[in-house]
Amino acid sequence: MSTHGLLLCARSRALPPTLAALAATTGFAVGAAALLNAYVDPDRRVPVIAVAPLLASAVIGASLHTPSDELDRTAVRPWWPLRLAWLTALTALAALLLTLAVLGHPQTFGPPAMIRNTLGCTGLTALSAALLGPRLSWLPTFAYVSAAYLGASGARGHGAALWAWPVQPGSEPAAWAAALTAFAAGTALYAVYGHRPESPRTP
């Protein structure tokens, strides 16, 4: 694809607003961590590492919409490499930016936990975009992360780390396994099939 074609693709997927929204999400995360005095007690970062990746994944999910879906599906060249590159590039950028809010304490709720949650939330959102469409892709991820945040307080053990991975420390292997599985599944499904076609009346 030519440079002009890549620029048109980026514009059709609202790249400038997407980058601005990711920057705003980073600012929110940095400000929230400061207000919670998370530099004193890393455990206070739990709301930040749960909510900030959720917001970032919603932004990325909205950018997965393309106004020319029918043309994309009938194009001569396969679109899966571009969809894969788009999703992984935005995920990597979001993960890199959001770590600025939780520098230090890598074994508790520092950068590893933020990176893991960004991967997991984006994977769930991409999976939802392929099954439900981009406009509703944030909803299942929001429901899941909310349930994990509210229900994980009394949960313990290996099983809890698997389903409550959004609120686990960054050094928890089971949480990483669950988040990476979600990211791999969502990325693969979206890259191969794209997003579900939506009617103009979809909210």
Rosetta blueprint (number, residue, H / E / L):
1 M L
2 S L
3 T H
4 H H
5 G H
6 L H
7 L H
8 L H
9 C H
10 A H
11 R H
12 S H
13 R L
14 A L
15 L H
16 P H
17 P H
18 T H
19 L H
20 A H
21 A H
22 L H
23 A H
24 A H
25 T H
26 T H
27 G H
28 F H
29 A H
30 V H
31 G H
32 A H
33 A H
34 A H
35 L H
36 L L
37 N L
38 A L
39 Y L
40 V L
41 D L
42 P H
43 D H
44 R H
45 R H
46 V H
47 P H
48 V H
49 I H
50 A H
51 V H
52 A H
53 P H
54 L H
55 L H
56 A H
57 S H
58 A H
59 V H
60 I H
61 G H
62 A H
63 S H
64 L L
65 H L
66 T L
67 P L
68 S L
69 D H
70 E H
71 L H
72 D H
73 R H
74 T L
75 A L
76 V L
77 R L
78 P L
79 W L
80 W H
81 P H
82 L H
83 R H
84 L H
85 A H
86 W H
87 L H
88 T H
89 A H
90 L H
91 T H
92 A H
93 L H
94 A H
95 A H
96 L H
97 L H
98 L H
99 T H
100 L H
101 A H
102 V H
103 L L
104 G L
105 H L
106 P L
107 Q L
108 T L
109 F L
110 G L
111 P H
112 P H
113 A H
114 M H
115 I H
116 R H
117 N H
118 T H
119 L H
120 G H
121 C H
122 T H
123 G H
124 L H
125 T H
126 A H
127 L H
128 S H
129 A H
130 A H
131 L H
132 L L
133 G L
134 P H
135 R H
136 L H
137 S L
138 W H
139 L H
140 P H
141 T H
142 F H
143 A H
144 Y H
145 V H
146 S H
147 A H
148 A H
149 Y H
150 L H
151 G H
152 A L
153 S L
154 G L
155 A L
156 R L
157 G L
158 H H
159 G H
160 A H
161 A H
162 L H
163 W H
164 A L
165 W H
166 P H
167 V H
168 Q L
169 P L
170 G L
171 S L
172 E L
173 P H
174 A H
175 A H
176 W H
177 A H
178 A H
179 A H
180 L H
181 T H
182 A H
183 F H
184 A H
185 A H
186 G H
187 T H
188 A H
189 L H
190 Y H
191 A H
192 V H
193 Y H
194 G L
195 H L
196 R L
197 P L
198 E L
199 S L
200 P L
201 R L
202 T L
203 P L
